[in-house]
């Protein structure tokens, strides 16, 4: 790793340290309505069911011809409190991937297959499931929780063949997250720090085998404002220092590249019939690839079991 990489780690470490100190200083146990319950550890018998739809659109401006890449994910998930301080959940991912010179909304909503034709292709399918466990850290810090997620690939040839295009990573994944929520009545802050590994395969443990792994440290800030007991709006700021670690069959040593990305966005939640919420958010992506531009649009519907929102 070069000097710039070490300097970045040093600066990032100082930011993380200051961030933690700030959260500890602002740890106020105020009894206000929270607009973001993603940190909450449910009591036994409580939980939620959610369907989350996200559209990622990427445009490559470097190629001579227009190249557009779309990932549309439909993710149903279920989370249940099985003990006073323990929740378990499961999430599935149905994915529709399109690469073409032009993609419109009707293409995204039409799940169809098309073999490779140069860079262009279409592919869809159930590509993975995730099992997650959420728990409290201490009875004295109810606004702080931890979640562990293990991603399991489903299906064959997920990374593509001579005929099929890329659908998803073929390896397992792990995502450890620490959630924190601070309330100042209507002004609120949700924060997250994590450690994520994608595409973990058996090649990591074999001497003469290839692999490609992503390792990242995502950190997010979501300051929000409760306009009304039924209306919550927020901003999203996320940065993900990320490294790709790869090795080919012919190489003895792994190759490590720094490949970070960030995103900013704006979201809105509407709470209705006391136990349901609908959420929409749009974000802009930023990375080291100056020739690419990307954004996301997401829409989710969630039902809370055993508790009222307002």
N, C-alpha and C positions, 0 to 999 in steps of 0.2 A: 504494500500500500504506500502511495506517495505521500509527500509532505502535505499536500492539500487535503488528502483523506484524513490524516492524523489531526490537522487543524480543525477540520469539520467536526470530528468526534469530540474534540476538546470543547469547542464552542457549543455543540449540541448538548454535551454533558452539563455545562453551566446552565443552559436554558432549562433542562429537565430539573436540575437541583432547585433553581429559583422558582420553577413552576410548583414543585412539591411544597416548598416553604410557604408560597403564597396560599395554596389550598389549605394548609394546616392553620395558617393565620386566620383564614376566612371561614373556618369550620363553625358555622352558626346553626344550631338546631332549631330553626324557625319552623313553626307549624303553618305552612302556607301550601296552597295547591300547587303541585308540581306539574309542569307542562311536559316533562320528559321522564317517563317511568322506565327507561331502558336500564337503569341502575338497580331497580327495585328487586329485592329478594322476597318473593311471595310467601305468605303463611301457608301452612298445609291446607290443601284443597283449593287454594286460589291459583290463578294462572291467566294465560291469554292465548288466543289463537289469532294469527296474522297471515295475510297474504300480501306479499310485497313484490311489486313489479318495478324493475329498473331497466332503463335503456341507456347504453353507452354508445356514443357515436364518435368515431375518429376519422379524420380526413388527413391523408398524406399529400402534402403539397410539393414533395420532392420529385415524384414520378412525373414523367412526361404526360401521361394520361391521368385523369382523375381517379383516385383510389379511395373508396369509402369502406369503413369497417364498422359493423354494428353488432353489439351483443345485447340481446334482449332476454332478461332473466325473469322467470316467474317462480317465486319462492314461498310456498306455504310452510308455516312453522307453528309448533305447539310447545308451550312452556308451562310446567306444572310444579307447584310447591309440594314436595313429598315429605318435608320436615320443617321445623321452625326456621332453620337457617340454611336450607338446601333446596334448590330447584333443579329440575332436569328437563331437557327439551330436545326436539328433533326438528330438522329443517331439510327440505328437499329442493333441488334446483333443476327446473326445466329450462333449457337454454335454446335460443334460436340465434344462429350466427350467420351473418350475410357479409360477403365481401364482393363489391361490385363498383362499377364506375359511377353508378347513381342508385341511391336507396331512398325510397319514400315510405310513408307510414303504412300503406297497404302491404308493402313487402314485409315489414316488421311483424304485422299481425297475421300474416299467412305463413303457417309452418309447413315448409316444403323442402324437398331435397333436390340439389343440383350438383352433379359431379364437377370436379375442377375443370376450368377452362381458362388457362393462364393463371392469373391471380384471382379470378372470380369463382365463387362457389356459394352454395347454400347448404346448411346442415342444422338439424335440430334433434333434440332428444333429452331424456332424463340423464344428466351427466354426473350427479353426485348427491350425497346426503351428508348432513352434518349432525353430530351428536354434541350437545353442550350441557355444561354443568355450571350453575351459578351459586355462589355462597357468600355469606357475610364474612367480614374480617374480624369484627368485634361487636359486642353488644353496645359499646360506647360510641361507635361510629356507624350509625344506621344509614348514612348517606354514602358510605364507601362499600363497594362490593367487587368481587372478582369473578370472572367467567373464563372457562376453559372450553375450547371448541376443537373437535377432531373431525376433519373432513375426509370422507371415504368416496373414492371415485366409483361410478357405476357405468357399465357399458364397455364396449370394446373399441379399440383403435381411436380413443378420444383425441389424441394429438394428430390424427390424420394419417392418410396413406397416399399412394400415387393417385387414387381416385377421390377419396374423401378429404374434405378440408378439416381444419382444426375446430374442435368443439370445446375442449376443456383440458386441463392438466390430467395426466394419467396417474399421477402419484397422490399420496395422501397429503394432508395439510394439518398444521396445528396453529391455533390462534389463542394466545393468552391475553386477557384484557383486564385492566383495572378501571372501574367506573367511579366517578365522583359527582355528586350533585349538591350545589349550594343554592339556597333560596334567600332572597331578600324581598319577601312578599311577592310583588309582581315581576321584579327583575330576577332572573335566574341564570345559573351557569352550570352546564353539563360538560364534563371533561373526561377524556379517556386516554390512557396510555397502554401500549400493548407490545407484544412480541409475536411475529408471524413468520411461519415457514410454509412455503408452497412447493408442491411437486416432490415430496419425499418418497424416494423409491429404493429398492434393494440395491441398486447400483452404488449407493453411498457406502455400502459395507463390503463391496467386492473390489479386489485389487485391479483386475483388468475388466473394468466395466465403465460405461459412460453414464453421466447424470447431468441434470440441470436443475438447480434449486434457487428459489428466491428467499432471501432472509431480510425482513424489514422491522422497523421500530415505529409503527404508526402512532401519532399523537394528535388528538382532536380537541378543539374548543368549540362549544356551541352556546354562546350567550343568547338568551331569549327573553321575551317579554309577554306576560299573560295579559293580553288586552282585555279579556273578559273570561269568566269561568268556562266558556265554550270556545274561546279563540286564543291560540298561542302561536307566536311567530318567532323565528330564531335565525341566526346566522351560523354558518359552518366554516371553520378554518381547520384544515387538516394538512399535515406534512408527514411524509413517510420516507425517511432515509432508508434506502433499500439497496441490497447488493445481490447480484447474480453470481452464483458459484457453479462452475461447470467443468466437466472433464470429458474428453473424447477417448475413444478406445485406444488411440495411438499415443496419448499423452499420459505421463506419470504423475504430473502435478496439476492441481486444479487451477482454473483461471477465475480470478475475482474481479468483477467490474462494479463500479458504483453507479446505480441507476435509480435515483430518487424521483419522486413526484409529489405534487401538492395539489390541493383543490380548495376553492372557496365556493360558498353557495348560500342560498336563501330558502328557508322552509316555512311551512304553515301547517298547523293542525287544527282540526275542527272536532270538538267533542259533542256527542249527541246521545240521546236516550240514556244518559248517565253511565253507560258501560261500553261505548264504542267511540272510536276515533278514526278519522280519515286524515292522511298525511300526504303532502306533496312537497317535493324539493327539487331544485335544479342547481347544478354545480358546473364550474369551469375547471378543467384540468390544466396543469402546468408541469412540464418535464424538461429534461435536458435535450429533448429532440425538437429542435427549433422548426423542423420541417413538418411537424405534426400538430394539429389542433384537435381538442376533444372536449366533450361536455357530457353530462348525464341528466336525465329526467326520470324521476321516480314517483310512484304512487302506491300508497299502502292503506290497507284497511285492517283494523285490529279490534277484537272483542275481548273485554276483560271479564274474567269469571270471579265471582265472589267479592267484588269491591266496586265502589262507585268512584267516578272520576271528579265529580263536582256536586 
